[in-house]
Amino acid sequence: MFFANPMYLWALLGLAIPVVIHLWSKSEGKTIKVGSISLLQKSETTQSNRLHLNEWILLLLRMLAVTLLVFILAEPLAKTKTKKKDLVYLIEPDLIKISSFKSVFDSLTENREVKLLQKDFATYNPEDSLAKIGVVNYWQLVQDFTQLDADSIVVYSQSLVKGLKGKRPEINENVNWITIDSSSTFEEVLQLRQLQDSVEVLKVQSNNDKLYFSKEFLTSNEVQDLTEGVVVIPTDTIHIVVSAIDSLAAQIPYFKASLKALSSYLEQPITFKEVENDAEIDLDTDVFIWLQPNSPPEFEGVTLFYNPDAFATHLIERIDSKKYTLTQRITRKNAVANHLPEQLLPLLNLHPELEVEIDKYDNRVSSSEGIQPLKIDSDNQTDKASIIPFTPWFWLALVLVLIVERILSRIQNQ
C-alpha cells in the first residue's frame, strides 16, 4: 500500500490530542472529612471498573477516528499485478498467402498462438478461410492493442503506405514491427482516350518505393493489344463559363490564356464563354468561374469564385471536390510565380473515375521505423486498471467508529 498524498501523514501527531484531553479530564477525587462513615454505602467495585474500561475504550476509539481521518486525507492506494501474456504475434492476413513468407509463418504456428492483424484480432485457424478485408488501417488497429493484454507484441505486415491514416498513435505496449516486402513492380494501363489522330495511353507504374504515371500516344492499330478490359473513351469538350463584374474583368484574360495553354498541352478541347449572370449558364457547362461580389449560385459542376484571403498559400485553394476559391487578384507576376495553368488543372477533373482505382495500384511500402507507433514512457504513466483505492473503505470505517464512540459516550454519561 502507498499514499497519494503522504504529506498528510504528519497529521498523525494529532493523536496526542485525545490523550491530553483524557488525562486532563481525569481529576483526582476530593478528600472530605466526616465524623462517621456508618451511614455511607459501599460503592460497587464492578461498576467502577466498567466505567474505567469505557474511558479507555473511548480514548482508543477517538485515536482511531483521528488515524482514519488522516489516512483518508493521504488517500491510501494499492497496486495489483495483472498477469499478461509475455509475447503475442500478429500477422497481416494477406501475408499468409505469400509463398516467401510461408517458412516464417510455419515456424511461428508450431510453438505459439498466432493472431490476425484485423479487427478483434482473431486467432488464426488453418481450417478457417481467410476473408478479404481490403486495405488494413494499421494505426487504427494499433490503438486496440490493449485488448491483447500482452507485454510485448510482434507484428508482421506488408506496411503499405495507403494503410497509414491519421496521426501516429502512442501506446504503452512494446511493439516490434517487422515489414515483409511482398510487392513487385508492375505496369497497368489505366485509361485509353481517343484524340483526333492518336490514342492517349495513361499507364500507372508501382513498386515498393513509388507510384507514378506515364503517358504515350499510339495509333489506333498499336493500341489493339491494350484494349482488353480497357475501353477507349472519346475526348469530350470541356465547357467553361465566366461571369465577372467590371472591377474583376481584368482577370478574364489570365484565365483564357491559361486554359488555352492547357488545351494545347493536353490536346483537350476547351471552350470559354463570358456571361453577365448565372441565368445564362448552359446545361452542358462543366466549370463556372464566378467573379462577383455576392455568393456564387448553386451549380452542379465545378465552381471557382473570388474570395480574397491574405493568409492563403496558393492563388486557387480547394474547398471540396466541386468548390474552389480565387484568393487574390491575378497579376502577371503571381500568375507566373504560382503556375496558374497548373492550379487550374484540378478544376477540369479529367480523370474523375480513376481516383478510386488508383488506390488499389498503390504498392508503396513504409519502413519498419516509419510505421512503428510511439512508445509512451511507462515511468510517467499510471496504469489505472492496476490501482485499488482504499479511501471509500476508510470512510466507512470512520463512520462506524464515530457511531460506536457516541454510543459508549452516552453510556458513560449515564
C-alpha positions in Angstrom: 0.0 0.0 0.0 1.1 3.6 -0.7 -0.3 7.0 -0.3 -1.2 9.6 -3.0 -0.6 12.5 -0.5 1.9 11.2 2.1 2.5 14.7 3.5 -0.8 14.4 5.4 0.7 11.6 7.5 2.3 14.3 9.6 -1.1 14.9 10.9 -0.8 11.6 12.9 0.9 13.8 15.5 -2.6 14.8 16.3 -3.1 11.5 18.1 -1.7 13.2 21.2 -4.8 15.5 21.4 -7.2 12.8 22.6 -4.6 11.5 25.1 -4.1 15.0 26.5 -7.8 15.6 26.8 -8.3 12.3 28.5 -5.6 12.9 31.1 -6.7 16.5 31.6 -10.3 15.3 32.4 -9.1 12.8 35.0 -9.0 14.9 38.1 -8.2 13.4 41.5 -11.0 12.8 43.9 -11.5 15.4 46.7 -11.0 14.3 50.4 -13.9 15.2 52.6 -13.6 14.8 56.4 -16.7 13.3 58.1 -17.4 12.3 61.7 -18.8 8.8 60.9 -19.0 6.5 57.9 -21.6 4.3 59.3 -24.3 5.9 57.2 -22.3 5.7 53.9 -23.0 2.9 51.5 -20.1 0.9 50.0 -19.6 1.6 46.2 -19.8 -1.3 43.8 -16.3 -2.2 42.6 -17.6 -3.9 39.3 -19.4 -0.8 38.2 -16.4 1.4 38.9 -14.1 -0.9 36.9 -16.6 -0.9 34.0 -16.5 2.9 33.9 -12.7 3.0 33.8 -12.8 0.4 31.0 -15.2 2.5 29.0 -12.9 5.5 29.4 -10.0 3.6 27.9 -12.2 2.3 25.0 -13.4 5.8 24.3 -9.8 7.0 24.2 -8.8 4.3 21.7 -11.9 5.0 19.5 -11.1 8.7 19.3 -7.5 8.0 18.5 -8.7 5.5 15.8 -11.0 8.2 14.4 -8.1 10.7 14.1 -6.0 8.0 12.4 -8.7 7.1 9.9 -9.3 10.8 9.0 -5.6 11.3 8.4 -5.4 8.2 6.2 -8.4 9.4 4.2 -6.6 12.7 3.5 -3.5 10.9 2.5 -5.5 8.7 0.0 -4.2 5.1 0.5 -3.8 3.1 -2.7 -2.7 -0.4 -3.6 -1.2 -1.8 -6.8 -2.2 -5.2 -8.1 -0.1 -7.1 -10.5 -2.0 -8.3 -13.5 -0.9 -11.4 -15.4 -0.2 -10.6 -19.0 1.0 -12.7 -21.9 4.7 -12.5 -22.5 4.5 -12.3 -26.2 1.8 -12.1 -28.9 2.3 -12.5 -32.6 0.1 -10.5 -35.1 0.2 -11.3 -38.8 -1.5 -9.4 -41.6 -3.9 -11.9 -43.3 -2.6 -11.2 -46.8 0.9 -12.4 -45.8 -0.3 -15.9 -45.2 -0.9 -16.4 -48.9 2.6 -15.3 -49.9 5.0 -18.3 -50.5 8.1 -16.5 -49.5 6.7 -15.9 -46.0 5.4 -19.5 -45.6 8.5 -20.8 -43.8 8.5 -18.0 -41.3 4.7 -18.4 -40.7 5.0 -22.2 -40.2 7.7 -21.8 -37.6 5.6 -19.3 -35.7 2.4 -21.5 -35.6 4.3 -24.6 -34.4 5.1 -23.2 -30.9 2.8 -20.2 -30.4 -0.7 -19.0 -30.9 -0.8 -16.5 -33.8 -3.4 -13.8 -34.1 -4.5 -12.0 -37.3 -3.9 -8.2 -37.7 -7.5 -7.3 -38.2 -10.5 -6.1 -36.2 -10.9 -8.1 -32.9 -7.5 -9.9 -33.5 -9.0 -13.3 -34.2 -6.8 -16.4 -33.5 -5.5 -18.0 -36.7 -7.1 -21.3 -37.5 -5.8 -23.2 -40.6 -9.3 -24.7 -41.1 -10.9 -21.3 -41.5 -11.0 -19.5 -44.8 -9.5 -16.0 -44.8 -12.0 -13.4 -45.8 -10.6 -10.5 -47.9 -10.6 -7.4 -45.7 -9.2 -4.8 -48.1 -6.7 -2.2 -47.0 -5.6 -2.6 -43.4 -5.7 0.6 -41.4 -2.6 -0.1 -39.3 -2.6 2.8 -36.9 -6.3 2.3 -36.1 -5.6 -1.3 -35.1 -2.6 -0.2 -33.0 -4.9 1.8 -30.7 -6.7 -1.5 -29.9 -3.6 -3.4 -28.9 -4.6 -3.0 -25.2 -7.2 -5.8 -25.9 -4.3 -8.3 -26.4 -3.2 -7.9 -22.7 0.4 -8.6 -23.6 3.8 -7.2 -22.5 5.3 -7.4 -26.0 3.8 -7.6 -29.4 5.5 -8.7 -32.7 3.7 -7.6 -35.9 4.4 -9.0 -39.3 2.8 -6.8 -42.1 3.2 -5.6 -45.6 3.2 -2.0 -44.1 1.6 -0.4 -47.2 1.7 3.3 -47.2 -2.0 3.5 -48.1 -2.7 1.8 -44.8 -1.2 4.7 -42.7 -4.1 7.0 -42.0 -4.3 9.6 -39.3 -1.9 10.6 -36.5 0.8 8.2 -35.4 -0.6 6.5 -32.2 1.0 6.5 -28.8 0.8 3.2 -26.8 2.1 1.6 -23.6 2.9 -1.8 -25.2 6.3 -2.8 -26.5 5.8 -3.3 -30.3 8.3 -4.8 -32.7 7.1 -4.1 -36.2 8.5 -6.2 -39.0 7.9 -5.3 -42.6 7.6 -8.1 -45.1 8.1 -6.6 -48.6 5.7 -8.6 -50.8 5.2 -6.1 -53.5 6.6 -6.3 -57.0 7.0 -3.8 -59.8 4.1 -3.8 -62.3 2.7 -1.7 -65.0 -1.0 -1.3 -65.8 -3.0 0.6 -68.4 -5.5 2.8 -66.6 -7.2 4.6 -69.5 -7.3 5.0 -73.2 -8.5 8.3 -74.6 -9.3 8.9 -78.2 -7.7 12.0 -79.7 -8.0 13.4 -83.2 -5.3 11.4 -84.8 -4.0 9.2 -82.0 -4.9 7.4 -78.8 -3.6 8.7 -75.4 -2.5 5.8 -73.2 -2.4 6.5 -69.5 -0.3 4.0 -67.5 0.5 3.5 -63.8 3.7 2.0 -62.6 4.1 1.0 -59.0 6.8 -0.6 -56.8 7.7 -0.6 -53.1 9.3 2.9 -53.4 7.0 5.0 -55.6 3.7 5.2 -57.6 4.0 7.2 -60.8 2.1 7.7 -64.1 3.1 8.0 -67.7 1.5 8.9 -71.0 2.2 7.8 -74.5 0.4 8.4 -77.8 -0.2 5.5 -80.1 -2.1 4.9 -83.3 -5.4 3.1 -83.2 -3.7 -0.1 -84.6 -1.0 0.0 -82.0 -3.5 0.0 -79.1 -5.4 -3.0 -80.2 -3.4 -5.3 -77.9 -4.1 -2.9 -75.0 -7.8 -2.6 -75.3 -8.5 -5.9 -73.5 -10.5 -4.8 -70.4 -9.9 -1.1 -71.1 -12.5 0.9 -73.1 -11.3 3.7 -75.4 -13.2 6.8 -74.2 -13.9 9.7 -76.5 -12.5 13.2 -75.8 -15.3 15.4 -74.7 -15.1 19.2 -74.9 -14.9 21.0 -71.6 -17.2 24.0 -71.4 -16.2 26.8 -69.1 -18.3 29.9 -68.3 -17.2 33.0 -66.5 -19.2 35.9 -65.0 -17.3 38.9 -63.7 -18.1 42.5 -62.5 -16.2 45.4 -64.1 -13.6 45.6 -61.4 -12.6 42.0 -61.9 -13.0 41.8 -65.6 -9.2 42.2 -65.9 -8.9 38.7 -64.5 -10.6 37.1 -67.5 -7.6 37.3 -70.0 -5.4 35.4 -67.5 -8.0 32.6 -67.3 -8.3 32.5 -71.1 -4.5 32.3 -71.6 -4.0 29.6 -69.0 -6.9 27.4 -70.3 -5.7 27.8 -73.9 -2.2 26.6 -72.7 -3.8 23.6 -71.0 -6.0 22.8 -74.1 -2.9 22.8 -76.3 -0.8 20.7 -73.9 -3.4 18.1 -73.1 -4.9 18.0 -76.5 -8.2 18.6 -74.8 -10.9 20.8 -76.4 -11.9 23.6 -74.1 -14.5 26.3 -74.8 -14.6 29.6 -72.9 -17.7 31.8 -72.6 -18.4 35.1 -70.8 -21.9 35.8 -69.4 -23.4 38.6 -67.3 -25.2 36.5 -64.8 -25.9 32.9 -63.8 -29.2 32.8 -65.8 -27.1 32.5 -69.0 -25.4 29.2 -67.9 -25.9 26.4 -70.3 -26.8 22.9 -69.1 -23.5 21.4 -70.6 -21.3 23.8 -68.6 -18.6 21.9 -66.7 -16.8 24.8 -64.9 -18.3 28.0 -63.7 -16.0 30.9 -62.7 -17.9 33.4 -60.6 -16.1 36.8 -60.1 -18.9 38.7 -58.5 -19.2 40.3 -55.0 -22.1 38.1 -53.9 -22.0 34.4 -53.2 -22.0 32.0 -56.2 -25.3 30.4 -57.3 -26.0 26.8 -56.9 -24.3 24.8 -59.6 -23.9 21.0 -60.1 -20.5 21.3 -61.8 -17.2 22.8 -60.5 -17.4 26.3 -59.2 -14.5 28.8 -58.8 -15.4 32.0 -57.0 -13.5 35.1 -55.8 -12.8 35.1 -52.1 -9.8 37.2 -51.0 -7.6 35.5 -48.4 -4.4 37.2 -47.2 -3.2 34.0 -45.5 -3.7 31.6 -48.4 -0.6 30.0 -49.8 -2.0 29.5 -53.4 -3.8 31.5 -55.9 -6.5 28.8 -56.1 -7.5 27.0 -52.9 -9.6 23.8 -52.8 -12.7 23.7 -50.6 -14.0 20.4 -51.8 -14.2 18.4 -55.0 -16.5 20.9 -56.6 -15.7 24.2 -55.0 -12.5 26.3 -55.3 -11.7 29.9 -54.4 -9.5 32.5 -56.1 -7.7 34.0 -53.1 -6.2 37.2 -54.7 -6.3 39.2 -57.9 -4.2 37.7 -60.7 -1.3 39.7 -62.0 1.4 38.8 -64.5 3.9 38.3 -61.7 1.8 35.9 -59.4 0.4 34.1 -62.5 3.9 33.0 -63.5 5.2 32.5 -59.9 2.2 30.4 -58.9 1.9 28.5 -62.1 -1.7 29.4 -62.8 -2.3 26.8 -65.5 -1.2 24.0 -63.1 -3.6 25.3 -60.4 -6.5 25.4 -62.9 -5.8 21.8 -63.9 -7.8 20.2 -61.0 -10.9 22.1 -61.9 -11.0 20.3 -65.3 -11.4 17.0 -63.5 -10.0 15.0 -66.4 -9.9 11.6 -64.7 -12.7 11.5 -62.0 -13.2 7.8 -62.2 -9.5 7.0 -61.7 -9.3 8.4 -58.2 -10.8 5.3 -56.7 -8.9 2.9 -59.0 -5.5 4.4 -58.2 -5.7 3.3 -54.6 -5.6 -0.4 -55.5 -2.4 0.0 -57.6 -0.5 1.8 -54.8 2.0 -0.8 -53.6 4.4 1.6 -51.8 5.9 0.2 -48.6 6.8 2.0 -45.5 9.9 1.1 -43.5 9.5 -0.5 -40.1 10.7 2.7 -38.5 8.1 4.7 -40.4 5.2 2.6 -39.3 6.3 2.0 -35.7 3.9 3.6 -33.1 5.3 5.9 -30.4 6.1 4.3 -27.1 4.8 6.2 -24.0 7.3 6.4 -21.2 6.0 3.9 -18.6 7.6 5.9 -15.7 5.3 8.8 -16.5 2.1 6.7 -16.9 -0.2 5.3 -14.3 -2.0 2.1 -15.0 -5.4 2.9 -13.7 -6.6 -0.7 -14.0 -4.0 -2.0 -11.6 -4.6 0.5 -8.7 -7.1 -0.1 -6.0 -8.3 2.9 -3.9 -8.9 2.3 -0.2 -10.4 5.7 0.6 -14.1 4.5 0.4 -13.4 1.7 2.9 -11.7 4.1 5.3 -14.7 6.4 5.1 -17.0 3.5 6.1 -14.7 2.6 9.0 -14.6 6.2 10.2 -18.4 6.4 10.3 -18.7 3.1 12.2 -16.1 4.2 14.7 -17.9 7.6 15.3 -21.2 5.8 15.9 -19.7 3.4 18.4 -17.9 6.2 20.1 -21.1 8.2 20.5 -22.9 5.2 22.0 -20.2 4.5 24.6 -20.0 8.2 25.4 -23.8 8.3 26.1 -23.5 5.1 28.3 -20.5 6.7 30.2 -22.6 9.8 31.0 -25.4 7.8 32.4 
